[in-house]
Amino acid sequence: QVQLAESGGGLVQAGGSLRLSCAASGITSHIVNMGWYRQTPGKQRELVAVISAYSSTNYADPVKGRFTISRDLAKNTAYLQMNSLKPEDTAVYYCYAEKISGREYWGQGTQVTVSS
């Protein structure tokens, strides 16, 4: 089993920045991808960014150029640096990890609120 602990959410004004962290613990061997999804009420969870064990990254179009995902393999931790935040970035952000087997693990989510 893998446990994911998110931190770093909160309230920020538009144009501000936040940094989310996601620390994986437990049986962390063979984790290939780590990333972030977000969800707002009444909408489906959507991909924000993902990073592979080889540091290749993929971003959703709305966050390209503003968000940066990174990963510390030694610490089994992924980070999401969010700059130039907009009110439409307000959501619950969920960390996820995917093993080479395809099994996925999810964090409990952290609220990000951007005020206008």
Buried (B, 14 or more C-beta within 10 A) or exposed (E): EBBBBBEBBEEBEEEBEBBBBBBBEEEBEEBEBBBBBBBEEEEEBEBBBBBBEEEEBBBBEBBEEBBBBBBEEEEBBBBBBBBEBBEEBBBBBBBBBBBEEEEEBBBEBBEBBBEE
